[in-house]
Amino acid sequence: SKYAYFVGIPVAVWGIGAYAALFALAMLGVQPRWARDRRVALALFALAGVGVLFSAYLTYLEAAVIHAWCRWCVGSAVIITLIFLLTIPGLRRAR
């Protein structure tokens, strides 16, 4: 198969879903009603953290198992790491 799967779903679909969920949460977090809600900040932090862990696992597979690098995967790993780091100040600011 030309696609990598995780629990029967292509890894790319998981990534698109995660980024879409992060975007939706971020948009929710800028709404006045939710802007200072710790649950939104915590959800962003947690989802981005899971993304970083999953990206680290995939990067390990690239390096140690298949001995090949995917530019899109490395780029996504950098982006999700930056997103995760950017959630930290928001988590601290939330009530």
TAWO-V287218 format. One record per residue. N is the residue number from 0. PSI is psi in degrees with one decimal (NA if undefined). Layout:
# TAWO-V287218
n=N psi=PSI
n=N psi=PSI
This chain:
# TAWO-V287218
n=0 psi=145.6
n=1 psi=-2.9
n=2 psi=148.0
n=3 psi=138.3
n=4 psi=149.0
n=5 psi=120.1
n=6 psi=44.0
n=7 psi=1.9
n=8 psi=135.4
n=9 psi=139.4
n=10 psi=-36.8
n=11 psi=-35.7
n=12 psi=-40.2
n=13 psi=-44.1
n=14 psi=-46.3
n=15 psi=-43.2
n=16 psi=-41.1
n=17 psi=-44.9
n=18 psi=-37.4
n=19 psi=-41.6
n=20 psi=-40.4
n=21 psi=-42.3
n=22 psi=-45.8
n=23 psi=-43.6
n=24 psi=-41.1
n=25 psi=-41.3
n=26 psi=-37.6
n=27 psi=-40.4
n=28 psi=-19.0
n=29 psi=-2.0
n=30 psi=136.1
n=31 psi=-39.6
n=32 psi=-30.9
n=33 psi=-3.7
n=34 psi=-34.8
n=35 psi=12.8
n=36 psi=119.6
n=37 psi=-27.9
n=38 psi=-38.6
n=39 psi=-46.8
n=40 psi=-41.4
n=41 psi=-40.3
n=42 psi=-42.4
n=43 psi=-46.3
n=44 psi=-47.1
n=45 psi=-46.2
n=46 psi=-42.7
n=47 psi=-37.1
n=48 psi=-42.9
n=49 psi=-40.0
n=50 psi=-41.8
n=51 psi=-44.9
n=52 psi=-43.1
n=53 psi=-40.3
n=54 psi=-38.7
n=55 psi=-41.2
n=56 psi=-46.0
n=57 psi=-37.3
n=58 psi=-39.3
n=59 psi=-45.8
n=60 psi=-40.9
n=61 psi=-46.3
n=62 psi=-45.6
n=63 psi=-24.1
n=64 psi=-55.1
n=65 psi=-12.5
n=66 psi=44.3
n=67 psi=149.4
n=68 psi=138.4
n=69 psi=121.0
n=70 psi=-40.6
n=71 psi=-39.2
n=72 psi=-43.7
n=73 psi=-43.6
n=74 psi=-42.4
n=75 psi=-38.9
n=76 psi=-41.0
n=77 psi=-45.3
n=78 psi=-46.1
n=79 psi=-32.1
n=80 psi=-43.3
n=81 psi=-42.4
n=82 psi=-45.9
n=83 psi=-46.9
n=84 psi=-35.1
n=85 psi=-17.3
n=86 psi=-20.2
n=87 psi=-48.9
n=88 psi=-36.1
n=89 psi=-35.7
n=90 psi=-39.7
n=91 psi=-35.9
n=92 psi=-28.6
n=93 psi=148.2
n=94 psi=NA
